[in-house]
């Protein structure tokens, strides 16, 4: 049985993007990036909302020659995973190993999860997985910044008892929290 993991980089006040939709403050340094890479490595299928897909799809063709090892590593992880993009507005997807789905299908995700580990990206899509009781692990990376509003990292209206599995402090001030439901 696989696990479904939600990973988000958020401000200290809990937002993945500020009120203007910006998230430049969340760019991981090499230490955080390497840790995220290790979390993503066992994931066989990424479940992505449209906006998260659009942000991450650059890794498909990005020239990482001469870039730091963590960037080359993440590009390999991205290119090597299957992806399901949930969108009612995208006409098509432009990356390999990717299919487009119009609706989040709880039973299909349960079937995928029974086969292997899944990652879910994008707080709106993750909210649907939380509501369906599908999320097993949560990794929050809290950045040392307060943005005062925007897109929340965690869904409103979902109540879930969690168990802290671990935490890590990074030199740049980011704190990672791992919870299991």
Residue pairs with C-beta under 8 A, 6 or more apart in sequence:
1 113
1 114
2 44
2 112
2 113
2 114
2 115
2 116
2 117
2 118
3 113
3 117
3 118
3 136
3 137
4 47
4 109
4 113
4 117
4 118
4 119
4 120
4 129
4 134
4 135
4 136
4 137
5 39
5 43
5 117
5 118
5 119
5 120
5 135
5 136
5 137
5 138
5 139
6 119
6 120
6 121
6 126
6 129
6 130
6 135
6 137
6 138
6 139
7 36
7 39
7 40
7 119
7 121
7 138
7 139
7 140
7 141
8 16
8 123
8 126
8 138
8 139
8 140
8 141
8 153
8 154
9 16
9 23
9 26
9 28
9 32
9 141
9 143
9 174
10 16
10 26
10 140
10 141
10 142
10 143
10 153
11 18
11 25
11 26
11 142
11 143
11 145
11 146
11 147
11 150
12 142
12 143
12 144
12 145
12 146
13 146
13 147
13 148
14 152
14 153
14 154
15 147
15 149
15 150
15 151
15 152
15 153
16 23
16 26
16 123
16 150
16 151
16 152
16 153
17 23
17 150
17 151
18 25
18 147
18 148
18 149
18 150
19 147
19 148
19 149
19 150
20 150
21 150
21 151
25 143
25 145
25 147
26 141
26 143
28 36
28 141
28 174
29 170
29 171
29 172
29 174
30 68
30 70
31 170
31 171
31 172
32 141
32 170
32 172
32 174
32 176
33 68
33 70
33 71
33 74
34 70
34 73
35 168
35 170
35 176
36 74
36 141
37 70
37 73
37 74
37 77
39 139
40 74
40 77
40 81
40 119
41 77
42 117
43 77
43 81
43 117
43 118
43 119
44 81
44 82
44 115
44 116
44 117
44 118
45 81
45 82
45 83
45 84
45 112
45 116
45 117
45 118
45 119
46 81
46 82
46 83
46 84
46 118
46 119
46 120
46 121
47 83
47 84
47 86
47 109
47 118
47 119
47 120
47 121
47 125
47 129
48 56
48 83
48 84
48 85
48 86
48 120
48 121
48 122
48 125
49 85
49 86
49 87
49 121
49 122
49 123
49 124
49 125
50 85
50 86
50 87
50 89
50 90
50 122
51 122
51 124
52 121
52 122
52 125
53 83
53 85
53 87
53 90
53 93
53 98
53 121
53 122
56 78
56 121
57 93
57 94
57 95
59 74
59 75
59 78
59 79
60 78
60 79
60 94
60 95
60 96
62 71
62 75
64 71
64 72
64 75
79 96
79 97
80 97
81 97
81 119
82 97
82 98
83 93
83 95
83 97
83 98
83 99
84 98
84 99
84 101
85 93
85 98
85 99
85 100
85 101
86 101
86 102
86 103
86 104
86 125
87 100
87 101
87 102
88 102
88 103
90 100
92 100
93 99
93 100
101 108
104 125
104 128
104 129
106 128
106 132
106 134
109 118
109 129
109 132
109 134
110 134
112 118
113 134
120 126
120 129
120 135
123 151
123 152
123 153
123 154
123 155
126 135
126 155
127 155
127 158
129 135
130 154
130 155
130 158
130 160
131 155
131 157
131 158
133 181
135 181
136 180
136 181
137 165
137 178
137 179
137 180
137 181
138 162
138 177
138 178
138 179
138 180
138 181
139 176
139 177
139 178
140 153
140 176
140 177
140 179
141 174
141 175
141 176
142 174
142 175
142 176
142 177
143 173
143 174
144 172
144 173
144 174
160 181
161 181
162 179
162 180
162 181
163 179
163 180
163 181
164 177
164 178
164 179
165 178
165 179
165 180
166 177
166 178
167 175
167 176
167 177
167 178
168 175
168 176
169 175
169 176
170 176
